[in-house]
Amino acid sequence: LTVLALAAPLVACLGAAVTGAGTWVVAAAGMTGISASLSNFALAPAGPGHGPSRSIGTAFARAETGLQLAWVLGGAVAVAIPTRSGLGFGIAAALPALGVLLARQLALRSTR
């Protein structure tokens, strides 16, 4: 589910960056919305089984804050870059790839 949530917006944003076609733009917007919903949905059950009950609220709050800050950062990038759609969708396609690399590094670090 996590791979799908990262891969679907990546493919749609790459299609929009390369072609600029309206269909790919709509697909990118839809896939990004679905991916954000899936990540929030997947986050909810992740906390309760992984620690003492007194720290579950803190862990959930930190994760939610991280998601909200990601939205703010995405909005800041959208405002800061020029308004050429190919560049914007190219950056949007690079971010899920960066997320996969960071998640992999965290997973490797936690197994050590």
C-alpha positions as CSV (number, residue, x, y, z in Angstrom):
1,L,0.0,0.0,0.0
2,T,2.9,2.4,0.8
3,V,4.6,1.6,-2.5
4,L,1.3,2.2,-4.4
5,A,0.7,5.5,-2.5
6,L,4.2,6.7,-3.6
7,A,4.3,5.2,-7.1
8,A,0.9,6.4,-8.4
9,P,1.6,10.1,-7.9
10,L,5.1,9.6,-9.2
11,V,3.9,8.1,-12.5
12,A,1.1,10.6,-12.9
13,C,3.3,13.6,-12.2
14,L,6.0,12.3,-14.6
15,G,3.3,12.0,-17.3
16,A,2.1,15.5,-16.7
17,A,5.7,16.9,-16.7
18,V,6.6,15.2,-20.0
19,T,3.4,15.6,-21.9
20,G,1.6,18.6,-20.3
21,A,-1.7,17.0,-21.3
22,G,-4.8,17.8,-19.2
23,T,-5.5,14.2,-18.6
24,W,-2.2,13.6,-16.9
25,V,-2.6,16.8,-14.9
26,V,-6.0,15.6,-13.6
27,A,-4.6,12.2,-12.9
28,A,-1.7,13.8,-11.0
29,A,-4.1,15.8,-8.8
30,G,-6.3,12.8,-8.2
31,M,-3.4,10.4,-7.4
32,T,-1.8,13.0,-5.1
33,G,-5.1,13.4,-3.1
34,I,-5.6,9.7,-2.9
35,S,-2.0,9.2,-1.8
36,A,-2.4,11.8,0.9
37,S,-5.6,10.1,2.2
38,L,-3.9,6.7,2.2
39,S,-0.9,8.0,4.1
40,N,-3.2,9.6,6.8
41,F,-5.3,6.4,6.9
42,A,-2.2,4.2,7.2
43,L,-0.8,6.4,10.0
44,A,-3.8,5.9,12.4
45,P,-3.2,2.2,13.2
46,A,0.6,2.5,13.3
47,G,0.8,4.0,16.7
48,P,-1.3,2.0,19.2
49,G,0.7,-1.3,19.1
50,H,4.1,0.2,19.3
51,G,4.7,1.6,22.7
52,P,3.3,2.4,26.1
53,S,-0.2,3.9,26.1
54,R,0.9,7.2,27.6
55,S,3.2,7.9,24.6
56,I,0.7,7.0,21.8
57,G,-0.9,10.4,21.8
58,T,2.5,12.1,21.5
59,A,3.6,9.8,18.7
60,F,0.4,10.4,16.8
61,A,0.7,14.2,17.3
62,R,4.2,14.2,16.0
63,A,3.3,12.1,12.9
64,E,0.3,14.4,12.2
65,T,2.5,17.5,12.6
66,G,4.9,16.0,10.1
67,L,2.2,15.4,7.6
68,Q,0.9,19.0,8.0
69,L,4.4,20.4,7.7
70,A,4.8,18.4,4.4
71,W,1.7,20.1,3.1
72,V,3.1,23.5,4.1
73,L,6.4,22.7,2.4
74,G,4.7,21.6,-0.7
75,G,2.7,24.8,-0.8
76,A,5.9,26.9,-0.3
77,V,7.6,25.0,-3.2
78,A,4.6,25.6,-5.4
79,V,4.7,29.3,-4.7
80,A,8.4,29.7,-5.1
81,I,8.9,28.0,-8.5
82,P,8.1,29.5,-11.8
83,T,4.7,28.8,-13.2
84,R,5.8,26.4,-16.0
85,S,3.8,23.2,-15.5
86,G,6.6,20.9,-16.7
87,L,9.0,22.1,-14.0
88,G,6.4,21.9,-11.3
89,F,5.3,18.4,-12.1
90,G,8.9,17.4,-12.5
91,I,9.6,18.5,-8.9
92,A,6.4,16.8,-7.8
93,A,7.6,13.6,-9.4
94,A,10.9,13.8,-7.7
95,L,9.5,14.2,-4.2
96,P,8.0,10.6,-3.9
97,A,11.3,9.2,-5.2
98,L,13.0,11.2,-2.4
99,G,10.5,9.8,0.1
100,V,11.2,6.2,-1.0
101,L,15.0,6.8,-0.6
102,L,14.5,8.4,2.9
103,A,12.2,5.6,4.0
104,R,14.7,3.0,2.8
105,Q,17.5,4.7,4.7
106,L,15.4,4.9,7.9
107,A,14.5,1.2,7.5
108,L,18.2,0.2,7.1
109,R,19.2,2.4,10.1
110,S,16.6,0.8,12.3
111,T,17.7,-2.7,11.6
112,R,21.3,-1.9,12.8
